[in-house]
Amino acid sequence: RYTARHRVPAGLTGWSQVHGLRGDTSIEERARFDNYYIENWTLWLDIRICLLTVGAVLREIAQQRRSGRAAAAAAAAAPAPVRLVEPLTDLA
């Protein structure tokens, strides 16, 4: 069934990608989702994929912003470094 997924050209995103199957994931699972898409295609399914993609992108942006703010807050709350020795002064 893997080769059956090549019945349509690759697109920007797909039914398997919006279900988290990308990168190092099961090729069998990706093929199953891709074949479901091919066999059950409707305009609504394409619209749904687009909406799910936009939602995933917005969630990723929000998560990155939260992570950035958390890192900035942690850095601001960190205590000043403790100086264990006094700096050398000009001995001349």
C-alpha positions in Angstrom: 0.0 0.0 0.0 3.0 2.3 0.3 3.3 2.8 -3.5 -0.4 3.6 -3.7 0.3 6.9 -1.9 2.1 8.1 -5.0 -1.2 8.3 -6.9 -1.3 12.1 -6.2 1.4 14.7 -6.3 3.0 15.8 -3.0 1.5 18.9 -1.5 2.4 21.6 1.1 1.0 19.5 3.9 -1.1 16.4 4.3 -3.5 14.4 6.4 -0.6 12.4 8.0 1.4 15.6 8.8 -1.5 17.3 10.6 -1.8 14.1 12.7 1.8 14.4 13.8 3.3 11.9 11.5 6.5 13.6 10.1 10.2 13.1 10.5 11.2 9.9 12.2 7.8 8.2 12.3 6.3 5.0 11.0 6.2 4.9 7.2 3.3 2.4 7.5 1.3 4.9 9.5 2.0 7.8 7.1 1.1 5.6 4.2 -2.2 4.7 5.9 -3.1 8.3 6.5 -2.0 9.3 2.9 -4.1 6.5 1.4 -7.1 7.5 3.5 -6.7 11.0 2.2 -6.6 9.8 -1.4 -9.6 7.5 -1.1 -11.7 10.0 0.9 -10.7 13.3 -0.7 -13.2 16.2 -0.6 -12.8 19.9 -0.8 -13.8 20.0 2.9 -11.0 17.6 3.8 -8.5 20.0 2.1 -10.0 22.9 3.9 -9.8 21.0 7.2 -6.1 20.2 6.6 -5.4 23.9 5.9 -7.2 24.9 9.1 -5.3 22.3 11.1 -2.0 23.5 9.6 -2.7 27.1 10.5 -3.7 26.1 14.0 -0.5 24.1 14.5 1.6 27.0 13.2 -0.1 29.4 15.6 0.4 27.0 18.6 4.1 26.6 17.7 4.5 30.4 17.6 2.8 30.8 20.9 4.9 28.1 22.5 8.1 29.7 21.3 7.0 33.0 22.7 6.2 31.5 26.0 9.5 29.7 26.1 11.4 32.9 25.2 9.6 34.8 28.0 10.2 32.1 30.5 13.9 32.1 29.6 14.1 35.9 29.9 12.3 35.8 33.2 14.7 33.1 34.5 17.7 35.1 33.4 16.4 38.2 35.1 15.6 36.3 38.3 19.0 34.7 38.5 21.2 36.0 41.3 24.3 38.0 40.4 27.4 35.9 40.1 29.4 35.7 43.3 33.0 37.0 43.1 35.2 34.6 45.0 38.4 36.7 44.7 38.9 40.4 44.4 40.3 41.6 41.0 44.0 42.4 40.9 44.8 46.1 41.0 47.8 47.6 39.3 50.8 46.7 41.6 53.3 49.0 39.9 
